[in-house]
Structure formats: structure tokens, C-alpha cells
Amino acid sequence: MNMSTAVSANINELEIFKQRCRQYEQQIEELKTNVIEYQNKYLILEEKYNLLIYKRFARSAEQLLADEKQQMLFTEETREAETTEETKPQEFSEVKSHKRNKAGRKPIDPNLKREPRIIDIPESEKTCACGAQLTRIGEEISEKLIIVPPKIYVDQIIRPKYACRQCEGTEDEGKPSVRIAPVEPAMIPKSIASSSLLTTIFTQKYEMHLPYYRQEKQFEQIGVTISRQDMSNWQQQVYTALKPLFVLLMATIKTGTVMRMDETPVQVMREEGRDNTQTSYMWLALGGPPGKTVAWYEYHPTHAGYNAKEFLEGYTGYLQTDGYKGYNSAVKDMPGIIQVGCFAHARRKFFEAAEVNKNSKSAQEGIKHIRKLYDIENELREKITDNDDKFLSERKARAGPVLEKFKEWLEKRKCEVPPSLLLGKAIDYSLSQWDKLVRYLESPYLTPDNNACENAIRPFVMGRKSWLFCQSPDGAKSSCGMYTLIETAKRNGLKPFDYLLTLFEKAPLASSFQDWEKLLPWNIFKP
């Protein structure tokens, strides 16, 4: 083999070696990519597992994390305050003595009726051995609460009949021969259900979450037979009789400048064209002008956005919701409606990311940004109560810079966190909703979140745990009506029992638009 042949062979071997090195480098890069991919998949699965454990066993309240509470003890603000105090000359002030709360149980409400009962010693023991009568020098008083079981009685209505025995009515042709007082108007004519009975049944179910089958057993214990079917039928009849009032409530809720909406699943039986196992939805809208708040419940078989679109027809103003996309399609062709986001939902996503991954300082950082906004909001709400313009200007001046810093932080972290992780989803949610989230700065009637609406839907969720499902679509609609009356009464400072009792007594007498207006919660007790 000559020299040139050997050199060419060596060159070929070198090229083959370089080619193999490139192949190995490519394989190493592929392996690195696979490792990163599997690591991300593992983190995603670990987060899902931890999230399931958290939702199943942990408290649902979004409270501060333990590490975060410790960090708050040594914030920059605190250190600055301590430094400032050290530079001040030492001053002395008199510390007033304080009264310690008395140990033991709290006293019974003094407004409750008292019925004194004296337990005295026998008369034979009121004479001393010396022969003198004992003198009463004082007494010891103890109190016990007594509960009398509810009593039920029959209101027996007697209407005497009158007739003329002499002419048998022939001399008075303009009047009936037999005269009798007219029947009193009632919510359900020709029924044993009085206003007080209907009020008790409906408040027991829709405020105390006691299903009709349990109430049926309660009535049996006091010797009364009222079936659950009777109660359901009465509910439908009352709902139908109050339709004019519901029309006024619907009109009122659309006259406010802010409306909040939310929805929750409900199981409804015997829906036409649907299986009993399919999920339906209860929609809630909270709105109306100041002093006339309406909590409106509405049933729909689906979760589609056109349900909200139909409800919002004729409304102009702010609409505050969560990030459900159905609301976007609902207001797409409604330029008069301005959408507002919910910081509580954004915070919840950061909170879940922090809970399932205790080492996630970034998730805790996101929570801190949002908490600053709430601190500002709460402080201004307490300080400025009668000047909307001043409140808005101060809120924008103080919350605006916090929002800018928060958005800068979100955009920076978006490039660093995989979008499939919980933290990445929290960041994406906040950025995608950003224009809606910051819109609460525009109106004093808006808040950073939609919690008012979520709190209003909670009574329905609590009741659903007891009665589980509605027997029919008509039952679901009338249930919405009962929830609307009770929760609207609460929102206007009324006791639901008092409102329903008065409403059921006066509604049968209503015959005009003005009569029904007087039965609205904010008018019914006005002189």
C-alpha cells in the first residue's frame, strides 16, 4: 500500500468517526429532549395526583400558606416601620387597664321571653329552732332554654247562609235568594294550604335545605297527612300565580349598571329527549340598581352560551363572570355589554399550583400580587364610603401600578414555565383574561371578583346535596322561582319567612301592575 492510499484510508476512517460522533451527538440531544419530555409528563402527573388529593382532603378555603405567613412577619414595610420608630425620640404613655372577658358561657339573649318558676323550701322549714320565722335574704337565679314543639291547628272558616222565609227572595230579584259572605282570596283556592303553611314548607326546603320527603315525615309526627306530591303541586301553583311578580323582578335586574352571572350543574329527571343521567344547569344572575338587588335563578337543560344570550337581551352595562367562553359568544353581538373578569378565579389557580407543589415560590409570588389588590380594595372600601369619584381615582392610582407589575411578572414567567403545568395554566389564564380582569377599575359598583354571585349560588348548591335532583323540568323552573324570592329577600335585608308570609297573604288581592309593584321586596313593608 502506497502512501496516498494510506492517507485516503485514514481520511475515510476519520470521516466515518466524525459521522458517528455526529450521530451520537444527535442521539444524545434526542435523549435529552426525551428526558425533559418525560420529566414534564411526570411533573404533570404528579401535579394532577396532588391536586386530586388536595381537593379530596384539604380545606377548600384559600388561606395563606404556612411559609408565607412566616415571611409576612418580616416584610419590607415592617422593617421600614421599625427603622422609623428607632429614629424617633422615646416617648412614654399611660397604658389604661383593661377588663378581661368573664370566663364561662355567654348569657342568654335578654330579649327572649322569661317565665319565672320558683323552687322554694317547704313551709315547715321556714321556722327557725328558736321559734322565729326565717327572712328571705336573697335568691339564686339560673336559666335554661325551653323549646316547645311547633303546633298546628285548623282554621275552621264558617260562612253563615241567609234566606227569607216569607217571600223566599222573590221580592228582591236583584240579589240571590240565599246570601253568604264571599270566599276569602287565597294563593291556592279550594286547598287546605294557608299562607303560613306554604311559607313554612318553602322556607324549610329552600332556606333550610329540608326536602319534601323529610317534611312529610315531620308532619306525620304531629298528626297531619301532607304528602310530598301535595307540596310539589302547591309549589307549581304558587309559582304560576306569582308570574306577574317574576316579570317585574326580571325587568328590575336589567336596570342596574352591573350584572354578575354564574352557573352550576343540576340533575333533572324526565326531560324531553334527554336521559335522566344527563347534566342540566342552573344559571344565576345578580344585579339591579342600588337598594333593589335581585338574585335571579333560571333553569336550562344545557350549558350553551345562547342561554345567557337570551337572558341578557335588553341589558346594557357591565357583565362580571368567570372565564367560561360561553359568555364571550353570548355578548358577541351586544356592544352595550362590557365584560369584566374575576380575580378570585385567577387567584384560585395560583393557589392550587402552590398547594400541590410546596416548592413553587412563583405560585406564591402570584398570590402576593393579587393579595395586594384586595388589600387596597378593602382599605378604600372602608375609608371612602360616600364619594364614588374619589374612590375611583384613588383605586386607579394605587391599584394601577400593582397591576402593571403583576402583568410584567406574568409575561416574564410565561416564557419560563411549561404551559401544561398548573402554574403555567394559572399564568395563561390571567394573561388571556387580563383586559377583563383590570376592568373593575372603571366602576365603583364593580369589585375585583365575582364572589357576590358565587355566594348567592351557594344556597342552591347546599340544597342540592339534600334533594339531589329535580323530578321534572317544571319542578326545576318553580324551584328557581322559590330560590329567587328567598335570596332576593335576603339581599334586601328581609327575613325570607316574613317576606313570603306577607307576599302570600297580599298576592291574591293584586289585580293591577301597581298592586304587584307593591309586593316587590323593597316595597312590600312600606306604609
LUMNU-806183 format. One record per residue (C-alpha): residue in three letters; y negated, x, z. Coordinates in pm, whole numbers, plus 50000, padded with zeros to 5 digits. Layout:
BEGIN
ALAYXZ;...
***
This chain:
BEGIN
MET500005000050000;ASN496715014949894;MET493525014250094;SER491914984649913;THR494974963149964;ALA495004970850337;VAL491304962850372;SER491684929750190;ALA494654921050411;ASN492654928650722;ILE489754907750591;ASN492124878650528;GLU493564881550876;LEU490034882551018;GLU489064851150825;ILE492204833650946;PHE491394844151303;LYS487814831551270;GLN489074799151122;ARG491484794651410;CYS488684802251658;ARG486534775451495;GLN489434751151515;TYR489944759451883;GLU486224755651950;GLN486274721951774;GLN489294711251978;ILE487574722752299;GLU484494702352209;GLU486684672352136;LEU488454677152468;LYS485114679652647;THR483984647552478;ASN487234630552578;VAL486874642752935;ILE483334628952954;GLU484514596152798;TYR487394592953045;GLN485114602153333;ASN482714574453228;LYS485594549953195;TYR486794559853540;LEU483314555253685;ILE483024521153520;LEU486414510153656;GLU485564524053998;GLU482264505153999;LYS483964472853893;TYR486514476754169;ASN483894484654433;LEU481744455654311;LEU484654431454346;ILE485354444354698;TYR481654441854784;LYS481324405954656;ARG484524395554830;PHE484004410855173;ALA480414423255215;ARG477424403255327;SER475524387055042;ALA472094394155195;GLU470264421655011;GLN469324442055316;LEU468284478255339;LEU470964504555317;ALA471634524155635;ASP470454557455490;GLU467384540655352;LYS466454526355692;GLN466584561355839;GLN464404575255560;MET461774548655621;LEU461244562855971;PHE459724594155817;THR457714582155516;GLU454624600055391;GLU452454571855520;THR453844576255870;ARG453304613855870;GLU449744609555742;ALA449074584356017;GLU450464608256279;THR448304636756147;THR445214614956156;GLU445914604556513;GLU446304640556626;THR442804649356500;LYS441174621156693;PRO439904627257049;GLN442294614057308;GLU441334580057440;PHE442674560457731;SER443014522757751;GLU444254499358014;VAL447714485157948;LYS448004449358064;SER451104438858248;HIS453434416658052;LYS455674388158152;ARG459374392658094;ASN461234363157948;LYS463244344958208;ALA466964350558175;GLY469264321058122;ARG469504291857884;LYS466454275857727;PRO465164243457879;ILE465984210557709;ASP463224196057493;PRO460834177657730;ASN460204151057463;LEU463744137857494;LYS464144106157699;ARG465244111758061;GLU467344087058258;PRO467334098158627;ARG470604094758820;ILE470604101859194;ILE473674115959367;ASP472944110459737;ILE474864117260058;PRO476334086860239;GLU474044067560478;SER476304077160769;GLU475444113960714;LYS471664108160717;THR471614107461102;CYS471474139861298;ALA473694146461601;CYS470574143561818;GLY470104107661703;ALA467074113261475;GLN467044102661107;LEU467174131060851;THR463994135760648;ARG464054141860274;ILE462504176360226;GLY463134182159856;GLU465664179359579;GLU467614199159325;ILE467484188158962;SER469974197258693;GLU470134183558339;LYS472994175758099;LEU472764163057745;ILE474404129357682;ILE475374117457334;VAL476054080657266;PRO478264074556959;PRO476454056656672;LYS476564019056695;ILE476803994856407;TYR476053957656417;VAL475893928856173;ASP472513914656079;GLN473543878156051;ILE470903860855838;ILE470693823055891;ARG468663801755646;PRO468423765455760;LYS468553738255492;TYR466303707555498;ALA466543673855324;CYS465013639055356;ARG467493613255480;GLN465193584355391;CYS464433589355021;GLU466773618654956;GLY463913636554777;THR463153610254518;GLU459553606454637;ASP458823643754596;GLU460083651954248;GLY458103684554226;LYS460263700554492;PRO464013704154533;SER465763677554737;VAL467273704654959;ARG464843730955076;ILE465793765355205;ALA463973798755253;PRO464403823354965;VAL466803852754997;GLU465113884855108;PRO464883910954828;ALA467423939054872;MET468363971154695;ILE471813956754623;PRO471733918454611;LYS474723899254747;SER476003930154926;ILE476663939455288;ALA474763971955233;SER471453972355421;SER468693998055368;SER469734016555683;LEU473404017455580;LEU472584030755233;THR470234056755382;THR472884068355628;ILE475564071155359;PHE473394090555112;THR471844114555364;GLN475284121455510;LYS476594131655170;TYR473614148355004;GLU471914164155304;MET474804169455549;HIS477414175455272;LEU479864149055406;PRO481974134855119;TYR482584097555090;TYR486264100155185;ARG485294115555521;GLN482634089155577;GLU485294063055503;LYS487314076655797;GLN484234076956020;PHE483594040155951;GLU487234032256030;GLN486794047856375;ILE484064022756463;GLY485973993156322;VAL484273989455983;THR486013989855645;ILE483874005955375;SER485864023155102;ARG484744054054917;GLN484744033254598;ASP482274009054755;MET479984037954845;SER480224052354493;ASN479414018454340;TRP476404014254571;GLN475164048454467;GLN475274038554099;GLN473464005754166;VAL470714022554370;TYR470234049154103;THR469874022453834;ALA467434002054044;LEU465204032554101;LYS464884042553733;PRO461104035053726;LEU460584059154017;PHE462524086553840;VAL460344081853530;LEU457264088353745;LEU458844119153905;MET459674133053560;ALA456094127653446;THR454734144253762;ILE456794175953732;LYS455324182453385;THR451714180453503;GLY451824212753702;THR450904247253574;VAL454164263853687;MET457744252353648;ARG460834270553769;MET464344264153636;ASP467884274053726;GLU471414261053663;THR474794261753836;PRO478354251153739;VAL479854217853844;GLN483234201853777;VAL483044166853629;MET486074145153556;ARG486604120253272;GLU484014134753036;GLU484484121152687;GLY486064146652453;ARG486434173052727;ASP489254183952956;ASN488854179053329;THR489164216653372;GLN486094224553157;THR482934235253335;SER479774214353323;TYR476354223753459;MET473774210353700;TRP470254220253595;LEU467324221953836;ALA463584222153766;LEU460994227754038;GLY457354220653962;GLY454404197153977;PRO450764200554083;PRO449844213254434;GLY450814187954700;LYS453124169254462;THR456164191854425;VAL459194176854250;ALA462734190854269;TRP464434175753964;TYR468224177353922;GLU469824169653588;TYR473444169753471;HIS474604182853130;PRO478144189353003;THR477214223752861;HIS475194254852938;ALA473434254052599;GLY469724261652578;TYR468904228952397;ASN469414210952730;ALA466384229452867;LYS464524223552539;GLU464924185752568;PHE463744186352927;LEU460694208052855;GLU459354185652577;GLY455724177752653;TYR455274205352912;THR452724233452882;GLY452364261653132;TYR454404289453290;LEU458204287553300;GLN459854311153551;THR463594317153516;ASP466244343953536;GLY467304363853229;TYR469544336953077;LYS468964338152699;GLY469244300452662;TYR465674297152789;ASN464464320152511;SER465884297152243;ALA464624266452432;VAL460964276952424;LYS461074294652088;ASP459104267051914;MET456964258152217;PRO453834280052207;GLY452404262252509;ILE455114276052739;ILE454784311452878;GLN457984327053013;VAL457984345653346;GLY460804367853476;CYS462394371853818;PHE462234404554013;ALA464884391854254;HIS467484393553975;ALA466324428453878;ARG466494439654242;ARG469974424454282;LYS471334445954001;PHE469934477754160;PHE471254466654496;GLU474784461754358;ALA474624496154196;ALA473584511154529;GLU476284493054724;VAL479214502654501;ASN478024538654473;LYS476614550654804;ASN475594583854647;SER473374567054388;LYS469904577554501;SER468474564454175;ALA469554528854256;GLN467874531654595;GLU464764545054423;GLY464674514054202;ILE464914491654508;LYS461994510254670;HIS459744504054370;ILE460474466854381;ARG460054465154758;LYS456534479054727;LEU455654449554504;TYR456974425054762;ASP455124442455044;ILE451874439154850;GLU452594402654769;ASN453414393155129;GLU450384411255268;LEU447974394655024;ARG449524360155073;GLU448854363055446;LYS445374378055413;ILE443874357555127;THR444634320555157;ASP441604302355015;ASN440294322854722;ASP442514324054412;ASP440224346854211;LYS440044372754488;PHE443804370954538;LEU444454376854167;SER442044406154140;GLU443454423654447;ARG447034417454339;LYS446374432653996;ALA444514462154147;ARG447284470554393;ALA450454459754213;GLY449394472353868;PRO449764509753947;VAL453104503354121;LEU454394485553812;GLU453234514053585;LYS455064539953795;PHE458154518253805;LYS458214514653426;GLU457774552253377;TRP460684558153610;LEU462834532453426;GLU462154547953084;LYS462954582653214;ARG466214572353381;LYS467324551953078;CYS467824584352884;GLU469884599453166;VAL472174571153282;PRO475044557053070;PRO474234520552985;SER477764509653076;LEU477314518553446;LEU475824493653691;LEU472704514853728;GLY472334516353351;LYS472684478653328;ALA470054474053601;ILE467654496853413;ASP468294479453080;TYR467794445153239;SER464454454953390;LEU463164470553069;SER464334441752849;GLN462654416853083;TRP459574438053153;ASP456954416952972;LYS458194386153159;LEU458544403953494;VAL454904415653506;ARG453534381753402;TYR453474369253760;LEU450174388153795;GLU448444361853580;SER448514331753814;PRO448144326954191;TYR450804299754173;LEU453374324854043;THR455494347254264;PRO457454378754176;ASP460734359554176;ASN462394325954116;ASN463704323154471;ALA461994289654533;CYS464174274254263;GLU467324291654386;ASN466654278954738;ALA466254243654602;ILE469614245354424;ARG471404258554734;PRO471904223854895;PHE473804213054584;VAL475964244454598;MET476724237954966;GLY477674201854892;ARG479884212554602;LYS482044232354844;SER482824199655025;TRP483284173954749;LEU484444199254484;PHE483874177254175;CYS482274145254042;GLN484584116853947;SER482684107953626;PRO479574116853423;ASP477834085753558;GLY478614097553912;ALA477184131953830;LYS473954116153699;SER473484093754002;SER474244123554230;CYS471384141754056;GLY469164112354140;MET470074113454510;TYR469524151154527;THR466174146654351;LEU464974121054607;ILE466154140554911;GLU465004175254807;THR461664162454676;ALA461074145455010;LYS461764178555187;ARG459384197254956;ASN456614173255051;GLY457124176355428;LEU459084143955480;LYS462344137655660;PRO464814125255396;PHE466164097655622;ASP462684083755688;TYR461734085255321;LEU464904068855188;LEU464844041455452;THR461254032155367;LEU461924035254994;PHE464974012255005;GLU463013986455205;LYS459993986054971;ALA461553992454629;PRO463003956854590;LEU459413943654620;ALA457993966654349;SER457083948054030;SER454373969253864;PHE453534005153775;GLN451124006854070;ASP453843994454308;TRP456204022154201;GLU453444048354227;LYS453004038954593;LEU456674047754652;LEU456344084254546;PRO456934108154840;TRP453274118954863;ASN452074082454862;ILE454684062255046;PHE453324067055401;LYS449654064555308;PRO447874034155459;
***
